[in-house]
């Protein structure tokens, strides 16, 4: 399959520090680096990626998590972000080694190389800009909305276990109200 992407990035997501591997279209490793799961580090990483090409649309990024600060920052800057189910990543990982201890650098490489060779196995992540929503820290952690054409409302609107302030913020009759949210504060 021919692709317009010049650069493929795999990000092994973690709660404290993420590992990234950058490949060119011929599978050569351009760079490897880690970055903290903190606002300034995520922005700095996105700026660093922007320096690799004039057009962020020429960079395809693979990650297991289809939401959150890392994904949101990259999508907002014009990168093409693709998500994959962690179980599917396990199958791709078997191409490179059978079993063994978890290795963040290898997983980042596997994500980038699998995106390069098997792009149709990944799902492109995008957000309508009008749907981005934030709440105060006393309500919940920030989250972003994702438009899902098959869903008339969102789980946030109809779930009784979420806080009332969050339920009232969503309009289940709106066609753009489909929230993909991170964990909520207790």
Order of alpha helices (4+ residues) and beta strands (2+ residues): beta-beta-beta-alpha-beta-alpha-beta-alpha-alpha-beta-beta-alpha-alpha-beta
